Amino acid sequence: MNDQRNLFVAIAISVAILIGWQYFFPSKPAEPVAQHQTADGKPATPATAPTPATASSPAQVPGTPAAAAAQTGASRNDALGKSRRIAIKTPSMHGSIALTGARIDDITLVKYRETPAADSAEIDLLSPAESPEPYWAEFGWVATDAGVKVPGPDSVWQAQGDGPLTPAAPLVLTWDNGEGLRFVRTYTVDENYMFGVAQRVENYGTKAASLHPYALLARTGTPHVAGMYILHEGPLGVFDGTLKEIKYDDLKKEGSARHKTTGGWAGITDKYWLTALVPPAKTEITGRFVHQRLGNADRYQVDYLAPARMVEPGKSDEAGFHLFTGAKQVSLLDGYADKLGIDRFDLAIDFGWFYFLTKPFFYLLQMLHSALGNMGLAILALTVVLKLAMFPLANKSYVAMGKMKKLQPRVQELQARYADDKMRLQQEMMALYKTEKVNPVSGCLPIMVQIPVFFALYKVLFVTIEMRHAPFYGWISDLSAQDPTNIFTLLGLIPWTPPHFMHLGVWPLIMGVTMFLQQKLNPQPTDPVQAKMMQFLPIIFTFLLANFASGLVIYWAWSNSLSILQQWVIMKRAEEK
């Protein structure tokens, strides 16, 4: 009995510590900026392309102009107007490519908005270097010989036609270095979030040129992250089949990290959004994560450098990359993985340690959502399905607890009789358990098996974009946001803003009540210290979960309610025997 109770207490305290740490000590970003913002509102210094290790002398690196432009802190719209642009138009995103530099630095997600309001602004994912939130993708060539001119961020490309770039119409840009090399870049885009970038260099001169193709993502400013231990936000990638994740703070300390790989992908992830570079699947290539300090801001870069291509006079060579810029939809990432051969692309979504459970749970949730038409109802239905699947284990656990609760008066009698003789007390209790055919730890294994299931479902509800801005019923308009009500303002009747720790909505309160009722059905600890701790846990968890996504709180309250019903029925049956 003590072993089982200690297990419950240990689990409860562990969860409380983990959740409480995130609640009271949330991670503090280095820059107080929004989704992908700089700290000072100034534009980034242009990105630096990876320098080939084979170069005998430093080259003029593409991405670094001879004289950096003054940091004007221009608005996003002003920054977009500094160069002639070719529009990008697809059903899922729109934006533009600047002819100066030919970067993909203007992407807006059509299907996602900042808030649930219909007139809310669309999500701006990529922005040009001169804007307050610099975040862009760049492609090009690095010359082994420093004397070879290659296009950089100040190079003005010529477009074949006025665009726009659409799924049906590619965009072709050209740039001539005037010394025998002509560069041709062809952009394609599908109906979702994947770009194709084909780079060709044509040598019409008299000298051979050694060139390394490269691709990079540059982001200035440390973005605000959720700071949850169950969610990675920041640089990541798959190198030779292995997922590598690096936190912003760790990259600041290390400066850079280099990985050789054949295939895979690398990028920067937010909770719901991803930008990722995808190199050719069968080419050995070097990927890097890089941090630089630029004035008062941090810049993070993810890049690939491919082996050199020797382009002889009269010949040409070509290199290609893919670029993903969009929402992390599981089915979409799986589709790209199959179509383009992208290794483990679905790991861009942080499914966690229990991947083998989390992803199937997600697909089951999606099926229920399609059938019921509401994500909140799908959560309730999924909880019922899991409860039914776990019923045999839960039944065994509750039957054991029912028997223990029935024996509790006799156990307390033995504790009082042999209070001064612990060895005799243990002997008598074991004899009692043997006579009544009760195993005091028989409920432990079922509980341990259910823990991975709980955390896997918790993960699904926390990390998947399908929860974002999904409405429920009543006052819940966004299942990914906290319950907007607050009992300390009498649900909005009192016009004041209480401290952060005093935000307590209706659903967290319902969850706390269900947790209290469930606790009452369990055998009560005989140790007064443990009894006090158990009494306070529902209160602690109520306040801790008050700032969690309402979808998680609803799930927890509904799960508790089903457990109460199941536990009450089983224990009633046990008492009748």
Secondary structure, DSSP 8 states (H G I E B T S, - for coil): -HHHHHHHHHHHHHHHHHHHHHHHS----SS--STT--SSS-----------TT-SS----TT--SS--------HHHHHTTS-EEEEE-SSEEEEEETBT--EEEEEEEEEESSSSTTS-EEEEEB-TTSSS-EEEEEEEEESSTTS----TT-B-EESSS--BBTTB-EEEEEE-SSSEEEEEEEEE-SSSEEEEEEEEEE-SSS-EEEEEEEEEEEES-------TT---EEEEEETTEEEE--HHHHHHH-EEEEEEES-EEEEE-SSEEEEEE--TTSEEEEEEEEEEETTEEEEEEEEE---EEE-TT-EEEEEEEEEEEE--HHHHHHHHHHHT-TTGGGGS---TTHHHHHHHHHHHHHHHHHHS-HHHHHHHHHHHHHHHTHHHHHHHHHHHHHHHHHHHHHHHHHHHTTT-HHHHHHHHHHHHHHHT--TTTTHHHHHHHHHHHHHHHHHHHH-GGGTT---STT-S-TTS-----GGGTTTTS-----GGG---HHHHHHHHHHHHHHHHS---SSHHHHHHHHHHHHHHHHHGGGS-HHHHHHHHHHHHHHHHHHHHHHHHHHH-
